[in-house]
Amino acid sequence: MDVTPENLLTGHPRHGHSHVLGVDSGGSGIRIALTPVRGEGPALTWSSPDPAVMGTRGIDAQTLLDRVLPAAARLLREAGAERCEAVCVGASGMATLGDDLRAVLPDALRDALGARRLALASDAVTAYAGALGQRPGAVVAVGTGLVALGTDLTPEGGWRRADGWGHLLGDCGSGAWIGRAGLEAAMRAYDGREEGASPALLARLEALFGPAPELPGKLYPRADRPALLASFAPEVGRCAGTDPIASRILREAARHIAGAAAAVCPRPGGGDKRTLPVALTGGLLRMGEPLLTPLHRELQLQLPQAHPIAAAGDPLGGASLVAAALATDTLRLPTEAGLLRIIC
């Protein structure tokens, strides 16, 4: 059976326990969902706006557990359940900053939640599962950061990944990227430069953050710099209708997003003329027409063979889907170090 968002609650867990836990840890916070595998009741959810903390070994496992475990225990009590059959933790940075998570989470989740099966996944994988379920295609998750993932679901094909390298080395086209570009244009206007300067964005900077010269002192010391940068992306969107610099930033972001999709979308071989689905997901899409119009244009230019579709669900739904697939022995997504690791 193919576990998709539509049939997530079918199947039977191996050990007779009926709940699975999905965890979504990203740049804008942490969310969890306790889902009944057999459909005995509604999913129970909890969220925190505070993102995971970075430590010397990457994402700090203990601070993540300090938030997730008490909330999961409350949801289990509310559901009248004693433990979770399976858990999937999807985390931004799992591939490159997940050493501490991989070392600490398995034993901790088994001890606290009784989980017999565990999946540690990049948020790109849970975004993929939430958007497309378990079928071939490509997904671009674009929020504070950006990562693209594609697969043809063949053993030799595995995953194709693009970007997800963080706001200093990549995440091109993301909320943090757009926000940083908008703030740079604002600071150029403050300096009195002409090229690439936007007085409109300078006005929005000062309305949100105060005097422009004070912005570096507010930005650089913060551990959540990507989130702060991304908070300015909606201002770029609001200015795009009348400000050519803001409009250009969004056109460039659209090129980056479509380029990431093109890099990972499986290419049918030989005479195979089928089109594969490409889904976009993430909070940045709420910007609407100022971004979506150039983005749809770029997708047509860079991926004419693809079939853009609406994402069926979000990364939290994808984490729940993976956990349910573990519990029902129906997981077909590729396993790969750093992207999707299964611990039984």
Secondary structure as UniProt FT lines:
FT   TURN            5..6
FT   TURN            8..9
FT   TURN            14..15
FT   STRAND          19..26
FT   TURN            27..28
FT   STRAND          29..36
FT   TURN            37..38
FT   STRAND          44..48
FT   STRAND          54..55
FT   TURN            56..57
FT   STRAND          58..59
FT   HELIX           61..79
FT   STRAND          86..91
FT   TURN            92..93
FT   HELIX           94..97
FT   HELIX           99..113
FT   STRAND          117..122
FT   HELIX           123..132
FT   STRAND          137..142
FT   STRAND          146..151
FT   TURN            155..157
FT   STRAND          159..163
FT   TURN            167..169
FT   TURN            172..173
FT   HELIX           175..191
FT   TURN            195..196
FT   HELIX           199..209
FT   HELIX           212..214
FT   HELIX           215..219
FT   TURN            220..221
FT   TURN            223..224
FT   HELIX           225..230
FT   TURN            231..232
FT   HELIX           233..239
FT   TURN            240..242
FT   HELIX           244..264
FT   TURN            270..271
FT   STRAND          277..281
FT   HELIX           283..287
FT   HELIX           289..302
FT   TURN            304..305
FT   STRAND          307..310
FT   HELIX           315..327
FT   TURN            328..329
FT   TURN            337..339
FT   STRAND          340..343
//
